[in-house]
Amino acid sequence: MDRYIANGLTPYGIKVKSDEKNNLTGSYRIKKLNMERVIEWLLVLSAGIAILAIILITVFVFARGIPLIFKIGLLDFLFNFKWSPSNGSYGIAAMLLGSMVVTLSSLIWSVPLGVLSAIFMAEIAPPQIGNLLGRMVELLAGIPSVVFGFFGLIVIVPLIRNQLGGNGMSVLAGAIILGIMILPTIISISRDSIISVPKEYKEGSLALGATHIQSITGVILPAARSGIITAIVLGMGRAIGETMAVVMVTGNSTIVPGSILSPVRTMTSNIVLEMGYASGDHQAALFATGAVLFIFIVVLNLVVNLSVKAGKNYAN
């Protein structure tokens, strides 16, 4: 359009006079400016709606849950192991402990496997193989959680029951399924972080006489540390917030697990299992549990941000 007007033509090739040319130029610029303003306002509106939705959800959860915490006391809510809504007891310590045990158990095996897989895909495997494996990992990340839960219920739970005893629905079953679910997050982010390390670091290490493995462990991994920590923390966040798959394989007993073969109930499982019929203080206790989860996830996000900043400072 600007090219036509600059040559004294309309977009249809018709000659225009000088004053008409100026009018066309000014009109086009006004329309272009107005369009840019409309797009800017649409972007601002979209961002505002998203932020407002998050704020409203947060306020709603805290407004429904915090009064109960003040009513029974924060310490009693967090550290009382008895959950019996019919008797007015709303301690979530057993479920808080259950969430931590299942999550940490899943991280124990998924973090080493995920980081080692990322190293193999980024530094050892041929590029074609690494890219193929990366696409397969991304495909794994898109599988619905209920499918993982069904797999655990049909395969993992009977395997544990037959080989190790018990009824199979246990901390171990939850740890295995959650570990499988968070592997794509750990592998993908760790791989991207390793790939993003400047090639000069590795080339310099090799030039100084280090082997390939020494360069990976001594140069590349420290440089990619912040990204790997981010991958682990995000995987932990997903594991804590996972519900459906955990409900299907952990047994959902509100007790302190005595071993990895004991049944357990997590905080998210408790919310989804009881929200359908809860009312009054019982419902408020479930909202308070959600508030505790929210705070925990916020803390994890802060850890991610601090690790990223630490990584940038290390690189500098």
Secondary structure, DSSP 8 states (H G I E B T S, - for coil): -HHHHHTTB-TTS-B--HHHHHHHHHHHHHHHHHHHHHHHHHHHHHHHHHHHHHHHHHHHHHHHHHHHHHHH-HHHHHH---EEGGGTEE--HHHHHHHHHHHHHHHHHHHHHHHHHHHIIIIIS-HHHHHHHHHHHHHHHTS-HHHHHHHIIIIIHHHHHHHH-S-S-SHHHHHHHHHHHHHHHHHHHHHHHHHTS-HHHHHHHHHTT--HHHHIIIIIHHHTHHHHHHHHHHHHHHHHH--HHHHHHSB---S--SSTTS-B--HHHHHHHHTTT--THHHHHHHHHHHHHHHHHHHHHHHHHHHHHHHHHHH-
